[in-house]
């Protein structure tokens, strides 16, 4: 999972310039720590779920599946994980984040929150 964290770090500067990161800039350092501790577990859980649904890459090569997820999602994956982090910590609600256009929709946040409950 170290390679996945390195990949996420590549997109950190772009993530830090997003509206949600600017609005909650005091939480960025905590989120970065949380990402190292909990984020890798979340991504592993996501790969496990995909494997259970029949994804052969997730089943046979979970780290490659997660790396592909990060490469496809790029900054969006950090934004959505940060939004789920904020909701999970009670700093914002999904509705508030969507209404104020910090995230595009609630389904991706709900996915990460569902995964958080499974950890």
C-alpha positions, 0 to 999 in steps of 0.5 A: 500500500506504500505505492498507493500512498505515494500515488495519492501524494502526487495528487495532494497539491491539486487536492489542497487547491480545491474549494473543500480543502481551502474551506477546511484547511485547518483539517488538512494535516489531521486528514493527512495523518488519518489517510496514512492510518485509515485510508489504506484500510479503506482502500483495501476494504474497497478492493475486497468488496470489488473482489466479492462482486466478482472483479478478477483484478481486485481478487487476484491483484488487490494492490493493482486494483487500488492503484488503478482506482487512485489513478482513475480518480486522481484528485476526486478520490482525495476530495471524496475521502476528505468529504467522508472524513469531515462527515464521519468526524461530524464537521459537516453533513453530506447535504451541506457539502453538496448544497455548497458545491464542495462535492458533486454528489452524495453517492461517493461520500456514502460509499466511503462512509459505508466502508468506514463503518465496516472497518 
